[in-house]
């Protein structure tokens, strides 16, 4: 596919806007209560890709090593032992699933009881 993203999708004018303006468009779209359409989704995707392309080419923008961040999280912040999440690709243990189900059931019963005590009385 030749040409920059905005040009391929009929939005060559995006390259004329500053990165700051394009980011503002993204923020406004995110905060908008309007339903999206396929056309608006395509436009916002193009805006995001123009911003991403500019940031990738800018040495002043920090670039993060996702894999190193994940390793750091696992080594420094992830719980160890019984509370630890299963490793990637590993299924959770039966006891962990049973504990989750029991906890969720207790929360459900508590919500049901709270709902019954909050019913207004009609006098």
C-alpha positions as CSV (number, residue, x, y, z in Angstrom):
1,X,0.0,0.0,0.0
2,X,1.8,3.1,-1.2
3,X,1.7,6.5,0.6
4,X,1.1,7.5,4.2
5,X,-2.0,6.2,6.0
6,X,-4.0,9.4,5.7
7,X,-3.4,9.5,1.9
8,X,-4.4,5.9,1.4
9,X,-7.7,6.4,3.1
10,X,-8.6,9.8,1.6
11,X,-7.4,12.0,4.4
12,X,-4.2,13.5,3.1
13,X,-5.1,16.8,4.9
14,X,-4.3,15.2,8.3
15,X,-0.6,15.7,7.6
16,X,-1.2,19.5,7.7
17,X,-2.4,19.4,11.3
18,X,-0.1,19.6,14.2
19,X,0.3,16.5,16.4
20,X,-1.3,18.5,19.3
21,X,-4.4,19.2,17.2
22,X,-4.7,15.6,16.1
23,X,-4.4,14.4,19.8
24,X,-7.1,16.9,20.7
25,X,-9.3,15.3,18.0
26,X,-8.7,11.9,19.5
27,X,-9.6,13.2,23.0
28,X,-12.8,14.7,21.8
29,X,-13.8,11.6,20.0
30,X,-13.1,9.5,23.1
31,X,-15.2,11.9,25.3
32,X,-18.0,12.2,22.7
33,X,-21.4,10.7,23.5
34,X,-22.2,10.5,19.8
35,X,-22.5,6.9,18.4
36,X,-19.6,6.0,16.0
37,X,-20.1,5.1,12.4
38,X,-17.8,3.1,10.1
39,X,-16.7,6.4,8.5
40,X,-15.9,8.1,11.8
41,X,-14.1,5.0,13.0
42,X,-12.0,5.0,9.8
43,X,-11.2,8.7,10.2
44,X,-10.2,8.3,13.9
45,X,-8.1,5.3,13.1
46,X,-6.3,7.4,10.5
47,X,-5.8,10.2,13.0
48,X,-4.3,7.8,15.5
49,X,-2.0,6.3,12.9
50,X,-0.7,9.7,11.8
51,X,0.0,10.5,15.5
52,X,1.7,7.1,16.0
53,X,3.8,7.4,12.9
54,X,5.0,10.9,14.0
55,X,5.8,9.7,17.5
56,X,7.7,6.7,16.2
57,X,9.9,9.0,14.1
58,X,10.5,11.5,17.0
59,X,13.5,10.6,19.1
60,X,12.2,12.9,21.8
61,X,9.1,10.7,22.4
62,X,9.9,8.0,24.9
63,X,9.6,4.5,23.5
64,X,8.7,1.7,25.9
65,X,9.8,-1.9,25.8
66,X,6.6,-3.7,26.6
67,X,8.3,-7.0,27.2
68,X,10.8,-5.5,29.7
69,X,7.9,-3.7,31.4
70,X,6.0,-7.0,31.7
71,X,9.0,-8.8,33.1
72,X,9.5,-6.0,35.6
73,X,5.9,-6.2,36.7
74,X,6.1,-9.9,37.2
75,X,9.3,-9.7,39.2
76,X,8.4,-6.7,41.4
77,X,4.6,-6.4,41.7
78,X,2.8,-9.7,40.8
79,X,1.8,-11.7,43.9
80,X,3.7,-14.9,44.5
81,X,2.4,-18.3,45.7
82,X,-1.3,-19.1,45.9
83,X,-2.4,-15.6,45.0
84,X,-0.3,-15.4,41.8
85,X,-2.0,-15.3,38.5
86,X,-1.3,-18.2,36.2
87,X,1.6,-17.8,33.8
88,X,0.8,-17.0,30.2
89,X,-0.8,-20.0,28.5
90,X,-1.2,-21.8,31.8
91,X,-4.7,-22.6,33.0
92,X,-5.7,-21.5,36.5
93,X,-5.8,-24.3,39.1
94,X,-9.0,-25.9,40.2
95,X,-8.6,-24.5,43.7
96,X,-8.1,-21.0,42.3
97,X,-11.3,-21.3,40.2
98,X,-13.2,-22.7,43.2
99,X,-12.1,-19.8,45.4
100,X,-13.1,-17.3,42.7
101,X,-16.5,-19.0,42.3
102,X,-17.0,-19.0,46.1
103,X,-16.0,-15.3,46.3
104,X,-18.3,-14.3,43.5
105,X,-21.2,-16.3,45.0
106,X,-20.7,-14.6,48.3
107,X,-20.7,-11.2,46.6
108,X,-23.9,-12.1,44.7
109,X,-25.7,-13.1,47.9
110,X,-24.6,-9.9,49.6
111,X,-25.9,-7.8,46.7
112,X,-29.2,-9.7,46.8
113,X,-29.5,-9.2,50.6
114,X,-28.7,-5.5,50.2
115,X,-31.2,-5.1,47.5
116,X,-34.0,-6.6,49.6
117,X,-33.3,-4.3,52.5
118,X,-33.4,-1.2,50.3
119,X,-36.8,-1.9,48.8
120,X,-39.1,1.0,49.6
121,X,-42.2,0.2,51.6
122,X,-45.5,1.4,50.3
123,X,-47.7,2.6,53.2
